[in-house]
Amino acid sequence: MKCESARELIESYLDDELDPGLRAEIQDHLTSCGFCSETHARLRELQKDIRTQAPYYDSPAGLEQRIQNALAQAAKKETSIRAATAPSSTWRWVAVAASVLLAVSLAVNLRLFRSAHNDRDIIAQNLVSSHVRSLIGTHLLDVPSSDHHTVKPWFNGKIDFAPDVKDLAGQGFPLIGGRIDYPADRPVAVLIYKRRQHVINLFVWPSTTTVNGAEELSQKGYNLIHWDKAGLNYWAVSDVSLSELLQFRTLYKE
């Protein structure tokens, strides 16, 4: 089995979604391919982190029952009113229904907001973990090079998008190479820059939104800056000061 095919199936292998024959092929490949074996190990670690850290949010307890009770009470009141008042009662029914729908909408929107907020925090946690692992392990660079003409084409055929690789050595942020990582549950391009003795990991992957938003976060003493541009997510992670990381973002976006 080729590496490209194996990498596409590693997540299904971890989730036990493959038939026995295909699973055996993946197992054989992992024993003979160091790169895919390392990918499998990182994904397995990420899977464990998500299962232990990802919060789950259910709808408020009793929400469904309260809605049913409100509708039943409204229907009961309507049947007790004389036919002569039918026009006004109809409007009251509409008002009750609108109130119920508003309550449901508020509950759902609140849940979605909490979910989006926590998804962002989980991504930030995973990126910081990936950044730290790259510094203490041996997987900082897959392609060590300060030449963006070498780094950019290295990603061809390994991921399904083309990261924008920039040389910022003249501005104090030299490029030192790139790698592929899996912090967002999919292959992610990582461009590695330096600021004096500090490392900046710039994670890049396709975005599901067209909004050119930006935000700054802090996790475990590390600064993170996120922005979207031209259909791609950018997350810069480093222990440099926030002002220097903001300077890096400004230079990279020019």
GIZI-V687805 format. One record per residue. N is the residue number from 1. RES is the residue in three letters. SS is DSSP state (h for helix, s for strand, l for the rest). OMEGA is omega in whole degrees, 0 to 359 (999 if undefined). Layout:
BEGIN
n->(N & N)
res->(RES & RES)
ss->(SS & SS)
omega->(OMEGA & OMEGA)
END
This chain:
BEGIN
n->(1 & 2 & 3 & 4 & 5 & 6 & 7 & 8 & 9 & 10 & 11 & 12 & 13 & 14 & 15 & 16 & 17 & 18 & 19 & 20 & 21 & 22 & 23 & 24 & 25 & 26 & 27 & 28 & 29 & 30 & 31 & 32 & 33 & 34 & 35 & 36 & 37 & 38 & 39 & 40 & 41 & 42 & 43 & 44 & 45 & 46 & 47 & 48 & 49 & 50 & 51 & 52 & 53 & 54 & 55 & 56 & 57 & 58 & 59 & 60 & 61 & 62 & 63 & 64 & 65 & 66 & 67 & 68 & 69 & 70 & 71 & 72 & 73 & 74 & 75 & 76 & 77 & 78 & 79 & 80 & 81 & 82 & 83 & 84 & 85 & 86 & 87 & 88 & 89 & 90 & 91 & 92 & 93 & 94 & 95 & 96 & 97 & 98 & 99 & 100 & 101 & 102 & 103 & 104 & 105 & 106 & 107 & 108 & 109 & 110 & 111 & 112 & 113 & 114 & 115 & 116 & 117 & 118 & 119 & 120 & 121 & 122 & 123 & 124 & 125 & 126 & 127 & 128 & 129 & 130 & 131 & 132 & 133 & 134 & 135 & 136 & 137 & 138 & 139 & 140 & 141 & 142 & 143 & 144 & 145 & 146 & 147 & 148 & 149 & 150 & 151 & 152 & 153 & 154 & 155 & 156 & 157 & 158 & 159 & 160 & 161 & 162 & 163 & 164 & 165 & 166 & 167 & 168 & 169 & 170 & 171 & 172 & 173 & 174 & 175 & 176 & 177 & 178 & 179 & 180 & 181 & 182 & 183 & 184 & 185 & 186 & 187 & 188 & 189 & 190 & 191 & 192 & 193 & 194 & 195 & 196 & 197 & 198 & 199 & 200 & 201 & 202 & 203 & 204 & 205 & 206 & 207 & 208 & 209 & 210 & 211 & 212 & 213 & 214 & 215 & 216 & 217 & 218 & 219 & 220 & 221 & 222 & 223 & 224 & 225 & 226 & 227 & 228 & 229 & 230 & 231 & 232 & 233 & 234 & 235 & 236 & 237 & 238 & 239 & 240 & 241 & 242 & 243 & 244 & 245 & 246 & 247 & 248 & 249 & 250 & 251 & 252 & 253 & 254)
res->(MET & LYS & CYS & GLU & SER & ALA & ARG & GLU & LEU & ILE & GLU & SER & TYR & LEU & ASP & ASP & GLU & LEU & ASP & PRO & GLY & LEU & ARG & ALA & GLU & ILE & GLN & ASP & HIS & LEU & THR & SER & CYS & GLY & PHE & CYS & SER & GLU & THR & HIS & ALA & ARG & LEU & ARG & GLU & LEU & GLN & LYS & ASP & ILE & ARG & THR & GLN & ALA & PRO & TYR & TYR & ASP & SER & PRO & ALA & GLY & LEU & GLU & GLN & ARG & ILE & GLN & ASN & ALA & LEU & ALA & GLN & ALA & ALA & LYS & LYS & GLU & THR & SER & ILE & ARG & ALA & ALA & THR & ALA & PRO & SER & SER & THR & TRP & ARG & TRP & VAL & ALA & VAL & ALA & ALA & SER & VAL & LEU & LEU & ALA & VAL & SER & LEU & ALA & VAL & ASN & LEU & ARG & LEU & PHE & ARG & SER & ALA & HIS & ASN & ASP & ARG & ASP & ILE & ILE & ALA & GLN & ASN & LEU & VAL & SER & SER & HIS & VAL & ARG & SER & LEU & ILE & GLY & THR & HIS & LEU & LEU & ASP & VAL & PRO & SER & SER & ASP & HIS & HIS & THR & VAL & LYS & PRO & TRP & PHE & ASN & GLY & LYS & ILE & ASP & PHE & ALA & PRO & ASP & VAL & LYS & ASP & LEU & ALA & GLY & GLN & GLY & PHE & PRO & LEU & ILE & GLY & GLY & ARG & ILE & ASP & TYR & PRO & ALA & ASP & ARG & PRO & VAL & ALA & VAL & LEU & ILE & TYR & LYS & ARG & ARG & GLN & HIS & VAL & ILE & ASN & LEU & PHE & VAL & TRP & PRO & SER & THR & THR & THR & VAL & ASN & GLY & ALA & GLU & GLU & LEU & SER & GLN & LYS & GLY & TYR & ASN & LEU & ILE & HIS & TRP & ASP & LYS & ALA & GLY & LEU & ASN & TYR & TRP & ALA & VAL & SER & ASP & VAL & SER & LEU & SER & GLU & LEU & LEU & GLN & PHE & ARG & THR & LEU & TYR & LYS & GLU)
ss->(l & l & h & h & h & h & h & h & h & h & h & h & h & h & l & l & l & l & l & h & h & h & h & h & h & h & h & h & h & h & h & h & l & h & h & h & h & h & h & h & h & h & h & h & h & h & h & h & h & h & h & h & h & l & l & l & l & l & l & l & l & l & h & h & h & h & h & h & h & h & h & h & h & h & h & h & h & h & h & h & l & l & h & h & h & h & h & h & h & h & h & h & h & h & h & h & h & h & h & h & h & h & h & h & h & h & h & h & h & h & h & h & h & h & h & h & h & h & h & h & h & h & h & h & h & h & h & h & h & h & h & h & h & h & h & h & l & l & l & l & l & l & s & s & l & l & l & h & h & h & h & h & h & h & l & s & l & l & s & l & l & l & l & l & l & l & l & s & h & h & h & l & s & l & s & s & s & s & s & s & s & l & l & l & l & l & l & s & s & s & s & s & s & s & s & l & l & s & s & s & s & s & s & s & s & s & l & l & l & l & l & l & l & s & s & s & s & s & s & l & l & s & s & s & s & s & s & s & s & l & l & s & s & s & s & s & s & s & l & l & l & h & h & h & h & h & h & h & h & h & h & h & h & l)
omega->(180 & 182 & 183 & 179 & 181 & 182 & 179 & 184 & 184 & 181 & 177 & 177 & 179 & 181 & 178 & 182 & 183 & 175 & 186 & 181 & 181 & 178 & 179 & 178 & 179 & 179 & 179 & 182 & 182 & 180 & 184 & 183 & 182 & 182 & 180 & 177 & 178 & 176 & 179 & 181 & 180 & 179 & 179 & 178 & 178 & 179 & 178 & 179 & 181 & 182 & 182 & 186 & 186 & 178 & 177 & 181 & 177 & 177 & 181 & 181 & 177 & 183 & 181 & 181 & 179 & 178 & 179 & 179 & 180 & 179 & 180 & 179 & 179 & 179 & 180 & 179 & 182 & 182 & 181 & 180 & 183 & 183 & 182 & 181 & 183 & 181 & 182 & 180 & 178 & 179 & 177 & 178 & 178 & 180 & 179 & 180 & 179 & 179 & 179 & 180 & 178 & 179 & 179 & 181 & 179 & 180 & 180 & 181 & 178 & 179 & 179 & 179 & 179 & 181 & 180 & 180 & 181 & 175 & 179 & 180 & 179 & 178 & 180 & 179 & 181 & 180 & 178 & 178 & 179 & 178 & 181 & 180 & 181 & 182 & 183 & 180 & 182 & 184 & 175 & 186 & 167 & 178 & 180 & 180 & 175 & 182 & 181 & 176 & 175 & 184 & 185 & 181 & 178 & 182 & 182 & 179 & 180 & 176 & 185 & 176 & 184 & 178 & 179 & 184 & 182 & 177 & 183 & 182 & 181 & 179 & 176 & 179 & 184 & 173 & 178 & 176 & 181 & 177 & 173 & 180 & 184 & 182 & 183 & 178 & 175 & 178 & 183 & 175 & 177 & 176 & 186 & 178 & 176 & 172 & 191 & 180 & 183 & 178 & 173 & 173 & 177 & 181 & 184 & 173 & 184 & 180 & 177 & 180 & 178 & 180 & 179 & 182 & 178 & 179 & 179 & 179 & 175 & 181 & 173 & 178 & 178 & 177 & 178 & 174 & 181 & 171 & 177 & 177 & 174 & 176 & 180 & 171 & 174 & 174 & 176 & 183 & 180 & 173 & 173 & 181 & 180 & 181 & 179 & 178 & 175 & 176 & 178 & 180 & 180 & 180 & 183 & 184 & 182 & 999)
END
